Amino acid sequence: MKGNIKALKQTWEYMDKCGTKEGHLVIFDRTEKPWEEKIFRKAGSFKCSELIVWGM
């Protein structure tokens, strides 16, 4: 899964501590872009765990 590797790794480490194989990462875009460009949902895997990344 492409994206901010540091954020994905941090989220995965928290998921691993909690013993879950599914997690969500929310990224807040504070730039002046229109909402249509900021909002997204991407599903993928990171280190054999399902991770959904939400942008807003």
Phi and psi restraints in degrees (range 20) as a CNS / XPLOR table:
assign (resid 1 and name C) (resid 2 and name N)
       (resid 2 and name CA) (resid 2 and name C) 1.0 -78.8 20.0 2
assign (resid 2 and name N) (resid 2 and name CA)
       (resid 2 and name C) (resid 3 and name N) 1.0 161.8 20.0 2
assign (resid 2 and name C) (resid 3 and name N)
       (resid 3 and name CA) (resid 3 and name C) 1.0 137.2 20.0 2
assign (resid 3 and name N) (resid 3 and name CA)
       (resid 3 and name C) (resid 4 and name N) 1.0 -165.0 20.0 2
assign (resid 3 and name C) (resid 4 and name N)
       (resid 4 and name CA) (resid 4 and name C) 1.0 -73.9 20.0 2
assign (resid 4 and name N) (resid 4 and name CA)
       (resid 4 and name C) (resid 5 and name N) 1.0 103.4 20.0 2
assign (resid 4 and name C) (resid 5 and name N)
       (resid 5 and name CA) (resid 5 and name C) 1.0 -60.5 20.0 2
assign (resid 5 and name N) (resid 5 and name CA)
       (resid 5 and name C) (resid 6 and name N) 1.0 -38.2 20.0 2
assign (resid 5 and name C) (resid 6 and name N)
       (resid 6 and name CA) (resid 6 and name C) 1.0 -61.7 20.0 2
assign (resid 6 and name N) (resid 6 and name CA)
       (resid 6 and name C) (resid 7 and name N) 1.0 -43.2 20.0 2
assign (resid 6 and name C) (resid 7 and name N)
       (resid 7 and name CA) (resid 7 and name C) 1.0 -68.1 20.0 2
assign (resid 7 and name N) (resid 7 and name CA)
       (resid 7 and name C) (resid 8 and name N) 1.0 -40.1 20.0 2
assign (resid 7 and name C) (resid 8 and name N)
       (resid 8 and name CA) (resid 8 and name C) 1.0 -63.8 20.0 2
assign (resid 8 and name N) (resid 8 and name CA)
       (resid 8 and name C) (resid 9 and name N) 1.0 -43.9 20.0 2
assign (resid 8 and name C) (resid 9 and name N)
       (resid 9 and name CA) (resid 9 and name C) 1.0 -63.0 20.0 2
assign (resid 9 and name N) (resid 9 and name CA)
       (resid 9 and name C) (resid 10 and name N) 1.0 -43.7 20.0 2
assign (resid 9 and name C) (resid 10 and name N)
       (resid 10 and name CA) (resid 10 and name C) 1.0 -63.0 20.0 2
assign (resid 10 and name N) (resid 10 and name CA)
       (resid 10 and name C) (resid 11 and name N) 1.0 -42.5 20.0 2
assign (resid 10 and name C) (resid 11 and name N)
       (resid 11 and name CA) (resid 11 and name C) 1.0 -64.8 20.0 2
assign (resid 11 and name N) (resid 11 and name CA)
       (resid 11 and name C) (resid 12 and name N) 1.0 -43.8 20.0 2
assign (resid 11 and name C) (resid 12 and name N)
       (resid 12 and name CA) (resid 12 and name C) 1.0 -61.5 20.0 2
assign (resid 12 and name N) (resid 12 and name CA)
       (resid 12 and name C) (resid 13 and name N) 1.0 -41.8 20.0 2
assign (resid 12 and name C) (resid 13 and name N)
       (resid 13 and name CA) (resid 13 and name C) 1.0 -61.7 20.0 2
assign (resid 13 and name N) (resid 13 and name CA)
       (resid 13 and name C) (resid 14 and name N) 1.0 -39.9 20.0 2
assign (resid 13 and name C) (resid 14 and name N)
       (resid 14 and name CA) (resid 14 and name C) 1.0 -65.8 20.0 2
assign (resid 14 and name N) (resid 14 and name CA)
       (resid 14 and name C) (resid 15 and name N) 1.0 -42.6 20.0 2
assign (resid 14 and name C) (resid 15 and name N)
       (resid 15 and name CA) (resid 15 and name C) 1.0 -60.9 20.0 2
assign (resid 15 and name N) (resid 15 and name CA)
       (resid 15 and name C) (resid 16 and name N) 1.0 -42.0 20.0 2
assign (resid 15 and name C) (resid 16 and name N)
       (resid 16 and name CA) (resid 16 and name C) 1.0 -62.4 20.0 2
assign (resid 16 and name N) (resid 16 and name CA)
       (resid 16 and name C) (resid 17 and name N) 1.0 -42.1 20.0 2
assign (resid 16 and name C) (resid 17 and name N)
       (resid 17 and name CA) (resid 17 and name C) 1.0 -63.3 20.0 2
assign (resid 17 and name N) (resid 17 and name CA)
       (resid 17 and name C) (resid 18 and name N) 1.0 -34.2 20.0 2
assign (resid 17 and name C) (resid 18 and name N)
       (resid 18 and name CA) (resid 18 and name C) 1.0 -83.5 20.0 2
assign (resid 18 and name N) (resid 18 and name CA)
       (resid 18 and name C) (resid 19 and name N) 1.0 -10.5 20.0 2
assign (resid 18 and name C) (resid 19 and name N)
       (resid 19 and name CA) (resid 19 and name C) 1.0 76.8 20.0 2
assign (resid 19 and name N) (resid 19 and name CA)
       (resid 19 and name C) (resid 20 and name N) 1.0 29.6 20.0 2
assign (resid 19 and name C) (resid 20 and name N)
       (resid 20 and name CA) (resid 20 and name C) 1.0 -114.5 20.0 2
assign (resid 20 and name N) (resid 20 and name CA)
       (resid 20 and name C) (resid 21 and name N) 1.0 152.6 20.0 2
assign (resid 20 and name C) (resid 21 and name N)
       (resid 21 and name CA) (resid 21 and name C) 1.0 -107.6 20.0 2
assign (resid 21 and name N) (resid 21 and name CA)
       (resid 21 and name C) (resid 22 and name N) 1.0 5.4 20.0 2
assign (resid 21 and name C) (resid 22 and name N)
       (resid 22 and name CA) (resid 22 and name C) 1.0 -131.9 20.0 2
assign (resid 22 and name N) (resid 22 and name CA)
       (resid 22 and name C) (resid 23 and name N) 1.0 137.5 20.0 2
assign (resid 22 and name C) (resid 23 and name N)
       (resid 23 and name CA) (resid 23 and name C) 1.0 -155.2 20.0 2
assign (resid 23 and name N) (resid 23 and name CA)
       (resid 23 and name C) (resid 24 and name N) 1.0 171.6 20.0 2
assign (resid 23 and name C) (resid 24 and name N)
       (resid 24 and name CA) (resid 24 and name C) 1.0 -130.9 20.0 2
assign (resid 24 and name N) (resid 24 and name CA)
       (resid 24 and name C) (resid 25 and name N) 1.0 141.8 20.0 2
assign (resid 24 and name C) (resid 25 and name N)
       (resid 25 and name CA) (resid 25 and name C) 1.0 -124.4 20.0 2
assign (resid 25 and name N) (resid 25 and name CA)
       (resid 25 and name C) (resid 26 and name N) 1.0 126.4 20.0 2
assign (resid 25 and name C) (resid 26 and name N)
       (resid 26 and name CA) (resid 26 and name C) 1.0 -109.3 20.0 2
assign (resid 26 and name N) (resid 26 and name CA)
       (resid 26 and name C) (resid 27 and name N) 1.0 126.9 20.0 2
assign (resid 26 and name C) (resid 27 and name N)
       (resid 27 and name CA) (resid 27 and name C) 1.0 -113.2 20.0 2
assign (resid 27 and name N) (resid 27 and name CA)
       (resid 27 and name C) (resid 28 and name N) 1.0 122.5 20.0 2
assign (resid 27 and name C) (resid 28 and name N)
       (resid 28 and name CA) (resid 28 and name C) 1.0 -97.2 20.0 2
assign (resid 28 and name N) (resid 28 and name CA)
       (resid 28 and name C) (resid 29 and name N) 1.0 120.2 20.0 2
assign (resid 28 and name C) (resid 29 and name N)
       (resid 29 and name CA) (resid 29 and name C) 1.0 -96.9 20.0 2
assign (resid 29 and name N) (resid 29 and name CA)
       (resid 29 and name C) (resid 30 and name N) 1.0 110.7 20.0 2
assign (resid 29 and name C) (resid 30 and name N)
       (resid 30 and name CA) (resid 30 and name C) 1.0 -95.7 20.0 2
assign (resid 30 and name N) (resid 30 and name CA)
       (resid 30 and name C) (resid 31 and name N) 1.0 12.0 20.0 2
assign (resid 30 and name C) (resid 31 and name N)
       (resid 31 and name CA) (resid 31 and name C) 1.0 -76.5 20.0 2
assign (resid 31 and name N) (resid 31 and name CA)
       (resid 31 and name C) (resid 32 and name N) 1.0 175.6 20.0 2
assign (resid 31 and name C) (resid 32 and name N)
       (resid 32 and name CA) (resid 32 and name C) 1.0 -87.5 20.0 2
assign (resid 32 and name N) (resid 32 and name CA)
       (resid 32 and name C) (resid 33 and name N) 1.0 18.9 20.0 2
assign (resid 32 and name C) (resid 33 and name N)
       (resid 33 and name CA) (resid 33 and name C) 1.0 -66.7 20.0 2
assign (resid 33 and name N) (resid 33 and name CA)
       (resid 33 and name C) (resid 34 and name N) 1.0 154.7 20.0 2
assign (resid 33 and name C) (resid 34 and name N)
       (resid 34 and name CA) (resid 34 and name C) 1.0 -66.0 20.0 2
assign (resid 34 and name N) (resid 34 and name CA)
       (resid 34 and name C) (resid 35 and name N) 1.0 153.1 20.0 2
assign (resid 34 and name C) (resid 35 and name N)
       (resid 35 and name CA) (resid 35 and name C) 1.0 -56.0 20.0 2
assign (resid 35 and name N) (resid 35 and name CA)
       (resid 35 and name C) (resid 36 and name N) 1.0 -34.4 20.0 2
assign (resid 35 and name C) (resid 36 and name N)
       (resid 36 and name CA) (resid 36 and name C) 1.0 -60.3 20.0 2
assign (resid 36 and name N) (resid 36 and name CA)
       (resid 36 and name C) (resid 37 and name N) 1.0 -27.4 20.0 2
assign (resid 36 and name C) (resid 37 and name N)
       (resid 37 and name CA) (resid 37 and name C) 1.0 -90.0 20.0 2
assign (resid 37 and name N) (resid 37 and name CA)
       (resid 37 and name C) (resid 38 and name N) 1.0 -20.6 20.0 2
assign (resid 37 and name C) (resid 38 and name N)
       (resid 38 and name CA) (resid 38 and name C) 1.0 -87.3 20.0 2
assign (resid 38 and name N) (resid 38 and name CA)
       (resid 38 and name C) (resid 39 and name N) 1.0 -35.0 20.0 2
assign (resid 38 and name C) (resid 39 and name N)
       (resid 39 and name CA) (resid 39 and name C) 1.0 -85.6 20.0 2
assign (resid 39 and name N) (resid 39 and name CA)
       (resid 39 and name C) (resid 40 and name N) 1.0 125.2 20.0 2
assign (resid 39 and name C) (resid 40 and name N)
       (resid 40 and name CA) (resid 40 and name C) 1.0 -155.7 20.0 2
assign (resid 40 and name N) (resid 40 and name CA)
       (resid 40 and name C) (resid 41 and name N) 1.0 165.1 20.0 2
assign (resid 40 and name C) (resid 41 and name N)
       (resid 41 and name CA) (resid 41 and name C) 1.0 -140.3 20.0 2
assign (resid 41 and name N) (resid 41 and name CA)
       (resid 41 and name C) (resid 42 and name N) 1.0 124.0 20.0 2
assign (resid 41 and name C) (resid 42 and name N)
       (resid 42 and name CA) (resid 42 and name C) 1.0 -128.4 20.0 2
assign (resid 42 and name N) (resid 42 and name CA)
       (resid 42 and name C) (resid 43 and name N) 1.0 128.0 20.0 2
assign (resid 42 and name C) (resid 43 and name N)
       (resid 43 and name CA) (resid 43 and name C) 1.0 -105.2 20.0 2
assign (resid 43 and name N) (resid 43 and name CA)
       (resid 43 and name C) (resid 44 and name N) 1.0 141.9 20.0 2
assign (resid 43 and name C) (resid 44 and name N)
       (resid 44 and name CA) (resid 44 and name C) 1.0 -169.4 20.0 2
assign (resid 44 and name N) (resid 44 and name CA)
       (resid 44 and name C) (resid 45 and name N) 1.0 -165.6 20.0 2
assign (resid 44 and name C) (resid 45 and name N)
       (resid 45 and name CA) (resid 45 and name C) 1.0 -130.3 20.0 2
assign (resid 45 and name N) (resid 45 and name CA)
       (resid 45 and name C) (resid 46 and name N) 1.0 152.8 20.0 2
assign (resid 45 and name C) (resid 46 and name N)
       (resid 46 and name CA) (resid 46 and name C) 1.0 -142.7 20.0 2
assign (resid 46 and name N) (resid 46 and name CA)
       (resid 46 and name C) (resid 47 and name N) 1.0 119.2 20.0 2
assign (resid 46 and name C) (resid 47 and name N)
       (resid 47 and name CA) (resid 47 and name C) 1.0 52.0 20.0 2
assign (resid 47 and name N) (resid 47 and name CA)
       (resid 47 and name C) (resid 48 and name N) 1.0 48.3 20.0 2
assign (resid 47 and name C) (resid 48 and name N)
       (resid 48 and name CA) (resid 48 and name C) 1.0 65.6 20.0 2
assign (resid 48 and name N) (resid 48 and name CA)
       (resid 48 and name C) (resid 49 and name N) 1.0 18.5 20.0 2
assign (resid 48 and name C) (resid 49 and name N)
       (resid 49 and name CA) (resid 49 and name C) 1.0 -119.0 20.0 2
assign (resid 49 and name N) (resid 49 and name CA)
       (resid 49 and name C) (resid 50 and name N) 1.0 143.3 20.0 2
assign (resid 49 and name C) (resid 50 and name N)
       (resid 50 and name CA) (resid 50 and name C) 1.0 -77.1 20.0 2
assign (resid 50 and name N) (resid 50 and name CA)
       (resid 50 and name C) (resid 51 and name N) 1.0 128.8 20.0 2
assign (resid 50 and name C) (resid 51 and name N)
       (resid 51 and name CA) (resid 51 and name C) 1.0 -134.8 20.0 2
assign (resid 51 and name N) (resid 51 and name CA)
       (resid 51 and name C) (resid 52 and name N) 1.0 124.8 20.0 2
assign (resid 51 and name C) (resid 52 and name N)
       (resid 52 and name CA) (resid 52 and name C) 1.0 -102.4 20.0 2
assign (resid 52 and name N) (resid 52 and name CA)
       (resid 52 and name C) (resid 53 and name N) 1.0 127.6 20.0 2
assign (resid 52 and name C) (resid 53 and name N)
       (resid 53 and name CA) (resid 53 and name C) 1.0 -108.7 20.0 2
assign (resid 53 and name N) (resid 53 and name CA)
       (resid 53 and name C) (resid 54 and name N) 1.0 126.2 20.0 2
assign (resid 53 and name C) (resid 54 and name N)
       (resid 54 and name CA) (resid 54 and name C) 1.0 -110.4 20.0 2
assign (resid 54 and name N) (resid 54 and name CA)
       (resid 54 and name C) (resid 55 and name N) 1.0 135.2 20.0 2
assign (resid 54 and name C) (resid 55 and name N)
       (resid 55 and name CA) (resid 55 and name C) 1.0 -115.0 20.0 2
assign (resid 55 and name N) (resid 55 and name CA)
       (resid 55 and name C) (resid 56 and name N) 1.0 140.7 20.0 2
